[in-house]
Amino acid sequence: MDIATQMFTKRLGTARILHAFILSVLVAPMMLAADQTSVISTKLMQGAGRAAVNQASGDHNIQSNSHAFGKSTSIESIQQNDLQPLAPISNVWDLQAMLDEDELHVSFIDSQAFANFQGLASINQVSGQNNIQTNLGSVALDSIVGLGLSDTALTQVSSQQPPSFQTSQYHAEIAPDSFLDAQGVMQINQISGDGNIAVNQFSLQLPSGNL
């Protein structure tokens, strides 16, 4: 079982599954000189249904969008952080070596990218390395069982020693009007840095007959 399967498990009940319109977007990096830049433009403007977007500028990141629809649902998120901690920067020579070798990483959601969107939009956006992001959701008639970020996984992140020097090589931005007049559920994880975990999770239990 791979790491993604271990961390993001989704189970549905025996009831019929709501067949919703699903839109999955693959964002291709745009290369600018020696830098890596990923941009989500206005291609999803005025869309409807479900949009699942993973955008990464950097290395060794894990991203997932997982949602369950049914009579009885259960969804589990991160219970173990299997990413290796980053080596701390101990002196100015290590810092200079990193600046000489590393590229500038930029992730950006453009103006009105999701303007007038209606439905469920789940976006993971990262600039950096060794990060985990997930958007989770569960909609059910009878019962919902949810298991979020465990204390152990959270401790593994918060206890890491921060670097002695901070750099400005990682940038993640969302334009102020990216979600202008959007309606529904908008899940956004945005990270600029290294060794972080970000989780968005929602649950919705509907009265019988409304699914």
N, C-alpha and C positions, 0 to 999 in steps of 0.2 A: 504494500500500500504506500503510495507516494505521499509527500508532505502535504500537498493540497488536499488530498482525500482525508488525511488525518485531521486537518484543521477545520475543514468546511464540510460538515456532514448534513445531509438534508433527507428527511424521511416524510413520506406522504401517507395519509390514511387510505382506507379502501374506497372512499367516495370518489365520484368522478372529479377529474381535474379540470379546472377552468382553463380553457385554451385561449389565452390572451395573445394579442399581437406582440411579438417580441422583435425588437430591433437591436442587433448587436453591431457595434462599430469597432473596426480595427483602425487605430490611429497610427499611421506610418510616420516615423521620425523624419524631419526635414533637416538635412545637413547644411550647416552654414560654416564655411571655413573649417576650423578644427573643433568647433563646438557641436553639441547635440541639442537640438531644439524640437519639441513636440508641441503642436498647436491644434486645438479643436476649434474649427471655424464655424460658420453659420449653416453647415450642412443639415443640422438637426432642427433648424428653426421651423416652428409651426408643425412639428411632428406630434404623433399621438401613439399611445400604447405603452410599451416598455422599452427604454433605452438603457443599455448596459455598456459602459465605456471604461476601459483600463488604459491609462496614459502614463508611460514611464520614461524618464530621462535619467539614466543611470544604470547600475548593475546590481544583480542579485536581489531584486525586489519580487515580492509575492503579492498578487492582487486577485480578488475574487468578488463576484456578485452572485449571490445565491438567494432565491426566493421560493417559498412553498405555498401552494394553494390547495385546499382540500377540506374535507369534513373535520379531520383531526390532524394537526401538523406538529412537527417537532423539528427544531433547527438548533444546531450547536455551532458555536464559533471557536475562537482560538483557546485551546487548553494547554498548549505547550509551545514555547518559543524555541524552535530548532535552529535559528540563525546564530552563527558564531559572532561573538562580540568583536567590535572593531579595535584594532590596536591603538592605544593612546598616542598622541603626539607629545613627546617629552621635551623636545628642544627646538630651537629655531632652525637647525639644519634639517630636521625631519619635516618641519613646516615648509621650508623652501623646496625640498625635494618633491613634496606633494603638489605645491603650486606649479612646479616645472612640468610634472607628469600629467596631472589631472586636466580634464577639459571642463569648460563651463557648461553646466546642465540647466536648461530652462524648460519649464512646462507652463503652458498658458491656455486658458479658456477664453476665447475671443469674445468681443462685443456681440451680444444678442445670439450667442451660439445656441441657447435653448429658449429663446424668446417665444412666447405663446405655446410652449410645449404643454401637452395635457397627458397626464398618466403618471407612470413610475419611472423616474430617471435615477440611475445609480452610477456615480462617477468616482473612480479612483485616479488621483493625479499625484505623481511623485517626482521630485528631483533629488536624487541622492542614491544611496546604496544600503543594502541590508535592511529594508523596511517591509512591513507586512500591513496590508490594507484589506478590509473586507466590508461590504455592504450586505446586510442580512435583512430578510423580511418574511413574515408569516401571516397569512390570511386564512381563517378557518371558521367553520360553523359551530363546532362543538367545543373543542379544547385546543389550547396552544401551550406547548412546553418549550421554553427557551432557556438556553444556557449560554451566558455571555463570557466575557474575558475572565479567566481564572486569576486568583490572587498570585499564583506561582508565576504565570506568564507575565503579569504586570510587574512583579518584583524583578524578574530577569531584565526587564527594560529599564526600570527606574534606578536600579542599583549599579548600572554601568557607569564607569568613571568618565566624566566628560573630558574632552580634549582641553589641553592647556591653552591652545590658540584657536580662534574662530576665524573662518574664512567666509567670503561672500560668493563662493563659486556655485551655489545651488539656489535656484530661484523658481518659485511656483506662484502664479498669479491667476486671479479670476477677475475679469472685467466687471465693473459695478452693475452693468445692465445685461450680464450674461443670461440671467433667468427672468428677464422682464416679462411680466404678465403670465408667467408659467403657473399651471394649476396641477395639484396632485401632491405626490410625495417626491421630494428632491433629496437624495442622499449624496453627500459630497465628503470625500476624504481628501485632504490636501496636505502633503508633507513636503517640506524642504529641509533636508538634513539626513542623518544616518542613524540606523538602529532604532527606529520608532515602530510602534504598533498603533493603528487607528481602526476603530470599529464603529460602524453605524448599524443599529438594529431597531426594527419596529415590529409590533404585533398588532393585528386587527382582528377582533372576533365579531362576526356579523350575526344578526338574528337569523334564525332558520328560514330558508327559502330565498335568501338574498345573494347567495353565491352563484 
